[in-house]
């Protein structure tokens, strides 16, 4: 079963995720410009982050973008969290935006909401312990708000959005129904994930998450 699952994860869905990478990044830069969002800078000599407006000027090579979710972790997540249902895997293609203030996250959510080429399928609000209150007004309607107990217990906070990009380009490429993930993270939280100590913290979180899903 796991071998078949790995083969499926490694085929069409990975191809779709890879195809969406540059399209998603272009979207993110425009959203960051409108909401004063930042990205992790590729240049280690900087303060660590680069504004969307500076990415527009310097190019996408100025950003240290996220890689596609690894095959081992994708299979693990499908098996432990989703009972082998690959259709529920929505973060093969994923990126992160960082914000200095919480109101900037709210502004970014509003910008995404207004984008006619985007369909938001799920929002997980980990900024609010209840998970269902503080930002609901911005994304009222058919969107499902969910609370993920693992990150909440660990102290991690962000707003995680799963969405589909539906443009003429993505439809022509057969990518318009592939769901990607965007995490909007407060800078103070994101800084705790950097460096060696950040890797240690993330490993602890992985162990907690897996324990909660078994």
QUIBELDA-V607706 format. One record per pair of residues at least 12 apart in sequence whose C-alpha atoms are under 8 Angstrom apart, sorted by the first residue. I is the first residue (numbers start at 0). J is the second residue. Records with the same first field share a line. If there is no record, write none. Layout:
I->J  J
This chain:
1->74  78
4->74  83  85
5->70  74
8->70  73  74  85
9->70
12->91  177
13->91
15->173  174  177
16->67  91  92  177  179
17->67  92
18->174
19->92  169  174
20->92
23->164
24->59  94
27->96
28->51  52  54  55
29->51
30->51  107  110  111
31->50  51  52  96  107
32->50  51  52
33->107  110
34->103  104  106  107  110
35->50  51  98  103
36->50  51  96  97  98  99  103  104  107
37->49  50  51  96  97  98
38->50  51  62  63  64  95  96  97
39->62  63  64  97
40->61  62  63
41->60  61  62  63
42->61  62
49->61  62
64->94
65->93  94  95
66->92  93
67->91  92  93
68->90  91  92  93
69->91
73->88  91
76->88
79->209  212  213
80->212  213
89->161  177  178  179  180
90->161  178  179  180
91->179  180
92->179  180
93->179  180  181  182
94->180  181  182
95->181  182  183  184
96->181  182  183  184
97->183  184  185  186  189
98->183  184  185  186
99->185  186  187
100->185  186
101->185
104->183  184
105->134  137
108->137  138
109->137  138
112->137  138
116->164  165  166
117->162  163  164  165
118->162  163  164  165
119->142  160  161  162  163
120->142  143  160  161  162  163
121->142  143  144  145  160  161  162
122->142  143  144  145  158  159  160  161
123->144  145  146  147  158  159  160
124->144  145  146  157  158  159
125->146  147  150  151  155  156  157  158  159
126->156  157  158
128->151
129->146
130->144  145  146
131->144  145  146
149->204  207  208  211
150->204  208
153->204  207
155->188
156->184  185  188
157->182  183  184  185
158->182  183  184
159->180  181  182  183
160->180  181  182
161->178  179  180  181
162->178  179  180  181
163->175  176  177  178  179
164->176  177
